[in-house]
Amino acid sequence: MHTRCATSTAGGSCFFYSVTFGGFIGLASALPGYFSDQYGLNPVTAGYYTAACVMAGSLMRPLGGALADRIGGIRALLYMYGIAAVCIAVVGFNLPSSWAALAFFVAAMLGLGTGNGAVFQLVPQRFFREIGVMTGLIGMAGGVGGFILAAGLGTIKQHTGDYQLGLWLFASLGLLAWLGCTTSSAAGALPGVPPACPLPGSEPWRCD
């Protein structure tokens, strides 16, 4: 039945968005403290650095949706997760220059912003009858992911003295999401969708 098709994709959708939007808002919350603690920047300068990262990610959201329309949501997410995971992992090595860290964070936020748009390009393909509720559910997953990331980075900093482990854990989540994308069909399905579930418009929904 269609319900089983939709249920099978809900978890993947929520996880994808918890990494993209959760990563975006989590980093936006944690970066002022990161730049201040890691590089001794004053609050104003740290705020400017953070604003640059947030602006980059925000501007990429509609462009990410447009890119997903052109090349497919899964392919766009593959690129995005790869870029974000690599950039966050590099920053985890405690780069000596704040400018270098800023450049990698901007690149990561560009990737995450792209992913925010790409996830919602996929939603109507699998939830065309429940778009409203799924938009709310997936958005909630993004908010919860952001809270967990920000709280986790702060907790790890408090217990270890730096952000390295927290950044590497987040990069690992990005890698996990990337691996999830690689299991998806070339048609742009989310992970876990049975092959018998066609895209809307091709034939009536059914799962045999």
N, C-alpha and C positions, 0 to 999 in steps of 0.2 A: 504494500500500500504506500501511498504518497507520504503518510506520516512517518513510516520507517525510513524512507529516503531522506526526509528533512531532518529527522533525529540524528541520522548517521553523519550529517555534515555540520550540525550545530556546534559540536565540540571543537572541530577544526576551525570553524569561523571565529569562535570566541578566543581560541588560543592564538590564532594569527593576529587578531586585533589587540589582544592583551600584550603582545610583544611590540606591535607597531605603535599604537596610540599610548599604551601603557608605558612603553619605553620613552616616548616623546614627552609625556607630562611628568613622568618620574624623573627624567634627566633635567627637565626644566625646573623642577623643584629642588634638585640636589646640586645643580651646577654652581649656584652662587657660593655655597659652602665649599664645594670642591675647589674652585679657583682661589678662594680665600685661604683655605687650609693648605692646599698643595703648593701654591706659588706665592703666598703672602700678599695677594692683591687686596687693595682696600675695597670696601663694599660697593662703592660707585663703579670702579673699574670691573669688578667681578659681575656686577649687574649688567654692564655694557656687553661683556663677553657672553653672558647668558642670553641677553636680548638678541645678539647676532645669531646664536644657535637657534633660538625659538623662531625668529623671523624666517630663517632659511627653511626650517621644517614646515612652517605654516604656508609659505608660498608654494611649496612643492605638492601640497595635498591635491589641489585641483589638477595640477599637471600630472600627478601620479594617476588620477582617474583617467585623464586623457590618454596617457601612455598605455594604461591597461586596456582601454577601448581599442587601441591600435594593435598591440602585440599580444593581448590576453592577460588576464589578471594573474594567473599562476606564473607566467614568464616574468612579469613585472615584479612579483614578489620574490622570485628567485634572485633577480639582480639586487633588489633592495636588501634582502636579508644578508646576502653575501657581503655587500658594501658595508652595511651597518655592523655586522659581526666582526669583520676585519678591523674596521676603524676603532671600535670600542676595545677590542683586544689589544691593539697597538697602544692606545692611551693607558691601558692597564699596566704597561711597563714603566709607568711614572716618567714620562718624557721630561727632559731637563728644561725645556722652553715652554712657557705658557702659550706662546703664539703657535707652536707646533700642536699642543693639546687643543687649542681653539680650532685649528684647521681640521683636525681629525674629528672633533665633536661636530663641527658644522657639516662635514661630509656624512657623518652618521645620522644627523638630524635630517639632512636632505633625503637620505635613504628611508628613514622612518616616516617622514612626511609623504613620500611617494607611496609607501606601503599603506598608509591610512586611506588614500584614495583607491588603491588597487583592491583592498579587501571589499569595499562596498561596491566595486564593479562586479564582484563575484556573487554578491548576495542575491540579486534578483534572478540569477540563473538557477538557483536552487530553492528559493523561498518566495516565489512570485505570488503565492497566496497568503503568505504570512510575513510580508515585508515589514509591516509596522512593528510587530512583536519581536521579530528577529533583529531589527535595527536597534530596538531598545535593549535587548539581551546582549548583543555584541558590544554596544556602547558601554553597558555596565561592565562587561569583562575588561574593556580598555581602562575604565576608571579604576577598577580594583587592581589591575596590573600596575598602573601608575603608583598607586598607594603602596603596594608591596615593594616595588623597586625603590622608591624614595626612602621608605622605612628601612628596607634591607641595607641600602648603601650607608645610611646613617648608623645602623647597628653595627655593621662590619667595621666601619671607621672607628667607632667607639671601642671595639674590642681588639682590633688589630693595629690601629694607629694610622692606617691609610685606606684608600679605596680600591686597592689593587684586586683583592679577591672578589669584591662585589662587582667590579667591572668585568672581570673574567667570567663570573657566573652569568651575568647578563649576556655577554658575548656567546656563551654556550647555549643559552636559550635561543638566540638568533640562529645559531648553527642548527639547533634542533628543528626550528621552524623551517629552515632551508631544506633540511632533509625531508620534512613533511611535504614540502612542495614538490620534491623530486619524485614522490610516489603518486602524484596526481596525474590524471589522464591528459593527453595533449589537447583535449577539447576544452580544458579549463575547469575541470571539476575540482572540488575540494577533496582533500584526503578522506577516504572512507566511503565515498559514494559508490554504490554497486553499479557495475556496468549496465545493468538493465534499467537504470533510471535515466531517461533521456532529458536533454535540455528542453525548456519550454519552447513550444512552437514546432518541435520536430514530430512529436506524436503524443497521445495522451499519457499522463503520468501512470506508471505502473512499476512494481517491483515483483518479479517472479522468483 
